Amino acid sequence: MSDALIQLFAEILQIDPTDLNEDSSPDNLKQWDSLASMELVAAIEEKFKVKLSTKEIMKMSTIGRARKVLQGKSVAA
C-alpha cells in the first residue's frame, strides 16, 4: 500500500520510505533539519492543496502529528 505522506517525507528527506513511520521526527532523523522542515511544509502544502498556519506547522513534530494536522483539514493523508 502506498502512503502519500510517507512517500513525500521520503522524497524530501532523501531516504527509503521503509525507514519512516508515524514516530519519525527531527529527533531521530538526521536528514530532518531546519531546511528540510521548510521544504516539507512547502511540499505538503503543494501536494495536499492546503495552507498551513504557523500553529499547525509547529504541531507537526512527527509524521504522525503531520498526518493529524492534515486530517483536521479534511485531507486524507
N, C-alpha and C positions, 0 to 999 in steps of 0.2 A: 504494500500500500504506500502510495506517495503522500508525504506530508509537506504541503506547500511552505509552511512556516519553517520547518526544519531544513528543507531544501534551500530556502532563501538565506538562512543563517549560514549554512554550509558554504554556499556560493560566496557570500560576503567575507566570511572568515577564512575561506580557502582551506577547509578541512572536510574530511569524509563525513557525510551525514550520519553514519553509524556511530560516530564519536560524540554525537549530540543527543541530549534528552531534555526533559522538562526542567531539570535542575541545572542545566548548563548556564554558566554565568561568567562575568569578568573575573570572578574569584577563582574559577577552576579552568579557565581557558586563556592562555597567554595571548592568543590571537585577538581576543575581545578587549581591545584597548579603547581609549577615548576616541580616536579617529574611526575605528571600526563601529563604535556606538553611533556616531553621527551618520556613517554610511548605512548602518542598519535601519535607522529611523527613516532616512530618505527612501530606502528600498522598500520598507514596509508600507510607507505612505503611497508610493507609486504602485506597488504590486496589488495592494488591497483597496486602493482608491479611497483612502481615508486621510483625514487631517488630525494629527495628534497634538494635544495640548502639552505644555511643559509638564504639568502634573501627571499626565498619562505616561509621558516619556520617562519620568523619574520612577514610576512604578514598575517599569519593565526591566527589572534587575535579573531576571532569568527568562529562559524561553517560555516556561510555563506561565509566568506572570505576563509576558508579552501576549501570549495566547488569550489570557483572561481579559486583558485590555481590549483586544480585538473583538472578542466575543461580546463584551459590553457595548461595542459599537455595531452589533449585529453582523459581524463578519465571521464567516466560518473559516477558521484558521487552525 
